Amino acid sequence: MAAVAPTLARRIARPGMLPLCSRPQAWGRAARQSPGLPRAPSLLLTQRRAFSNNKILVELDEGSGIATMKLKSPPVNSLSLDFLTEFCISLEKLENNRGCRGVIFTSAIPKIFSSGLDITEMCRKSTEHYAEFWRAVQEMWLRVYGSNMVTVAAINGSSPAGGCLLALSCDYRIMAENPKFSIGLNEAQLGIVAPFWFKDTFVNVVGHRVAERSLQLGCLHSAPEALRIGLVDELVPEEKLQDKAAAVIAQWLALPDHARQLTKSMMRKLVLDRLVAHREEDIQNFISFITKESIQKSLHMYMEMLKKKKG
Ligand SMILES: CC/C=C\C/C=C\CCCC/C=C/C(=O)SCCNC(=O)CCNC(=O)[C@H](O)C(C)(C)COP(=O)(O)OP(=O)(O)OC[C@H]1O[C@@H](n2cnc3c(N)ncnc32)[C@H](O)[C@@H]1OP(=O)(O)O
């Protein structure tokens, strides 16, 4: 982890300090640059700027204003505390860059978009650690779901639980049309429960009935099924995924920013405000839940099952 990251991890975690997400985001923030005419990003002769940390590669095409955040944390892009901290730092840099108007989230790891929350962060750790970890999970969601930028998930691999949440938090989801790739909020299969803001985000995408059934059964949906239930917006061949994502963002950016941003804020505000108002309570709920012996046993058995499947 880069030297700066532990400090930022503490900054996200320390209850006395302003969390990163206390800055106004999709609600109450000035509009970004005027969009001008829609332009195909690939036709532009523009400069690309790249920066990276240990776990995320970021490339910004300054002509189109579209950035790509590539998740690169082998073996499976699990969302550890370090990963989440670096993710939020990278996203904040883009949010603060007025030239950046859209972000594509994708993976640099073949066949895996993200394996979700890092289960080891939830096993036999201290209360302080659980609080820090859960605050970082909240921060990721608040930042992505509340972003003023156009966000597209280019899902080039499997994406269970927290990985699915990241995709669900975007404005649009495009998945590689490989039936072996799956996506869903499978928490129930681990013997744990998706918190209310995971559930709300899911309901807002697929509707109540589909979400209820899928959550109760802890379903992981194959790519074609994910399209059928509206969990993803379209499937494309894997080699076309990045171009398609850039084309979709360009289309969304053709609209006046203020109108799109205010509409996004109107659609998402209730759900965002609910977590912002109950953030500390949500952390305490997480701690009470995760420290139960029965839950620790379930997680342990699940990790053992993953290992057995391998060997
Ligand atoms: C009332 C309620 C109140 C409050 C709420 C309270 C609490 C709970 C909320 C918690 C919400 C949780 C959200 C989550 O995201 S939980 C994580 C769910 N993720 C999964 O189920 C995915 C598990 N992994 C897989 O299915 C496969 O690994 C995957 C991603 C399909 C890749 O398969 P493959 O390529 O074959 O790779 P391996 O399985 O061999 O894995 C390689 C290596 O990685 C380890 N690993 C995989 N996933 C995770 C993970 N999520 N966290 C940590 N480690 C992971 C795996 O064990 C292997 O390790 P090894 O050491 O054996 O190499």
The ligand as an SDF file (V2000), in Angstrom:
LIG
                    3D

 63 65  0  0  0  0  0  0  0  0999 V2000
  -28.9130   -7.2870    9.5950 C   0  0  0  0  0  0  0  0  0  0  0  0
  -27.7130   -7.0210    8.7980 C   0  0  0  0  0  0  0  0  0  0  0  0
  -26.9080   -5.9480    9.3090 C   0  0  0  0  0  0  0  0  0  0  0  0
  -25.7340   -5.6400    8.8780 C   0  0  0  0  0  0  0  0  0  0  0  0
  -25.0550   -6.3760    7.8330 C   0  0  0  0  0  0  0  0  0  0  0  0
  -24.1110   -7.2540    8.3770 C   0  0  0  0  0  0  0  0  0  0  0  0
  -23.2120   -7.9700    7.7390 C   0  0  0  0  0  0  0  0  0  0  0  0
  -22.9760   -8.5720    6.5110 C   0  0  0  0  0  0  0  0  0  0  0  0
  -22.8820   -7.7780    5.2790 C   0  0  0  0  0  0  0  0  0  0  0  0
  -21.7690   -8.2410    4.4680 C   0  0  0  0  0  0  0  0  0  0  0  0
  -21.9740   -8.0330    3.0200 C   0  0  0  0  0  0  0  0  0  0  0  0
  -21.0110   -8.8700    2.2680 C   0  0  0  0  0  0  0  0  0  0  0  0
  -20.7040   -8.6870    1.0410 C   0  0  0  0  0  0  0  0  0  0  0  0
  -19.6840   -9.5130    0.3230 C   0  0  0  0  0  0  0  0  0  0  0  0
  -19.2050   -9.0930   -0.6840 O   0  0  0  0  0  0  0  0  0  0  0  0
  -19.1870  -11.0150    0.9710 S   0  0  0  0  0  0  0  0  0  0  0  0
  -18.1260  -11.7440   -0.2570 C   0  0  0  0  0  0  0  0  0  0  0  0
  -18.9060  -12.5650   -1.2250 C   0  0  0  0  0  0  0  0  0  0  0  0
  -18.0550  -13.1040   -2.2300 N   0  0  0  0  0  0  0  0  0  0  0  0
  -18.1580  -14.3390   -2.6960 C   0  0  0  0  0  0  0  0  0  0  0  0
  -19.0130  -15.0930   -2.3150 O   0  0  0  0  0  0  0  0  0  0  0  0
  -17.1620  -14.7510   -3.7410 C   0  0  0  0  0  0  0  0  0  0  0  0
  -16.3440  -15.9020   -3.3010 C   0  0  0  0  0  0  0  0  0  0  0  0
  -15.3730  -16.2520   -4.3030 N   0  0  0  0  0  0  0  0  0  0  0  0
  -15.6800  -16.9730   -5.4130 C   0  0  0  0  0  0  0  0  0  0  0  0
  -16.7980  -17.3580   -5.6680 O   0  0  0  0  0  0  0  0  0  0  0  0
  -14.5550  -17.2970   -6.3210 C   0  0  0  0  0  0  0  0  0  0  0  0
  -13.3540  -17.0920   -5.6190 O   0  0  0  0  0  0  0  0  0  0  0  0
  -14.5120  -16.4340   -7.6140 C   0  0  0  0  0  0  0  0  0  0  0  0
  -14.5730  -14.9430   -7.3060 C   0  0  0  0  0  0  0  0  0  0  0  0
  -15.6860  -16.8270   -8.5320 C   0  0  0  0  0  0  0  0  0  0  0  0
  -13.1580  -16.7240   -8.3400 C   0  0  0  0  0  0  0  0  0  0  0  0
  -13.0390  -18.1130   -8.5440 O   0  0  0  0  0  0  0  0  0  0  0  0
  -11.6110  -18.7020   -8.9540 P   0  0  0  0  0  0  0  0  0  0  0  0
  -11.0460  -17.9500  -10.0800 O   0  0  0  0  0  0  0  0  0  0  0  0
  -11.7990  -20.1680   -9.1170 O   0  0  0  0  0  0  0  0  0  0  0  0
  -10.6640  -18.3610   -7.7070 O   0  0  0  0  0  0  0  0  0  0  0  0
  -10.6100  -19.0820   -6.2840 P   0  0  0  0  0  0  0  0  0  0  0  0
  -11.9750  -19.4180   -5.7970 O   0  0  0  0  0  0  0  0  0  0  0  0
   -9.6090  -20.1650   -6.3230 O   0  0  0  0  0  0  0  0  0  0  0  0
  -10.0760  -17.8680   -5.3670 O   0  0  0  0  0  0  0  0  0  0  0  0
   -8.7050  -17.4670   -5.4050 C   0  0  0  0  0  0  0  0  0  0  0  0
   -8.3050  -17.0620   -4.0020 C   0  0  0  0  0  0  0  0  0  0  0  0
   -9.0640  -15.9080   -3.6270 O   0  0  0  0  0  0  0  0  0  0  0  0
   -9.7570  -16.1690   -2.3910 C   0  0  0  0  0  0  0  0  0  0  0  0
  -11.0100  -15.4300   -2.3910 N   0  0  0  0  0  0  0  0  0  0  0  0
  -12.0090  -15.5010   -3.3010 C   0  0  0  0  0  0  0  0  0  0  0  0
  -12.9810  -14.6470   -3.0130 N   0  0  0  0  0  0  0  0  0  0  0  0
  -12.6050  -14.0050   -1.8930 C   0  0  0  0  0  0  0  0  0  0  0  0
  -13.2080  -12.9980   -1.0950 C   0  0  0  0  0  0  0  0  0  0  0  0
  -14.3820  -12.4420   -1.3970 N   0  0  0  0  0  0  0  0  0  0  0  0
  -12.5460  -12.5780   -0.0060 N   0  0  0  0  0  0  0  0  0  0  0  0
  -11.3440  -13.0900    0.3240 C   0  0  0  0  0  0  0  0  0  0  0  0
  -10.7230  -14.0590   -0.3950 N   0  0  0  0  0  0  0  0  0  0  0  0
  -11.3450  -14.5110   -1.4950 C   0  0  0  0  0  0  0  0  0  0  0  0
   -9.9540  -17.6820   -2.4000 C   0  0  0  0  0  0  0  0  0  0  0  0
  -10.1810  -18.1510   -1.1030 O   0  0  0  0  0  0  0  0  0  0  0  0
   -8.6300  -18.1270   -2.9650 C   0  0  0  0  0  0  0  0  0  0  0  0
   -7.6480  -18.0270   -1.9330 O   0  0  0  0  0  0  0  0  0  0  0  0
   -6.4380  -19.0740   -1.8100 P   0  0  0  0  0  0  0  0  0  0  0  0
   -5.6880  -18.6350   -0.5960 O   0  0  0  0  0  0  0  0  0  0  0  0
   -7.0820  -20.4300   -1.6380 O   0  0  0  0  0  0  0  0  0  0  0  0
   -5.6810  -18.9460   -3.0820 O   0  0  0  0  0  0  0  0  0  0  0  0
  1  2  1  0
  2  3  1  0
  3  4  2  0
  4  5  1  0
  5  6  1  0
  6  7  2  0
  7  8  1  0
  8  9  1  0
  9 10  1  0
 10 11  1  0
 11 12  1  0
 12 13  2  0
 13 14  1  0
 14 15  2  0
 14 16  1  0
 16 17  1  0
 17 18  1  0
 18 19  1  0
 19 20  1  0
 20 21  2  0
 20 22  1  0
 22 23  1  0
 23 24  1  0
 24 25  1  0
 25 26  2  0
 25 27  1  0
 27 28  1  0
 27 29  1  0
 29 30  1  0
 29 31  1  0
 29 32  1  0
 32 33  1  0
 33 34  1  0
 34 35  2  0
 34 36  1  0
 34 37  1  0
 37 38  1  0
 38 39  2  0
 38 40  1  0
 38 41  1  0
 41 42  1  0
 42 43  1  0
 43 44  1  0
 43 58  1  0
 44 45  1  0
 45 46  1  0
 45 56  1  0
 46 47  1  0
 46 55  1  0
 47 48  2  0
 48 49  1  0
 49 50  1  0
 49 55  2  0
 50 51  1  0
 50 52  2  0
 52 53  1  0
 53 54  2  0
 54 55  1  0
 56 57  1  0
 56 58  1  0
 58 59  1  0
 59 60  1  0
 60 61  2  0
 60 62  1  0
 60 63  1  0
M  END
$$$$
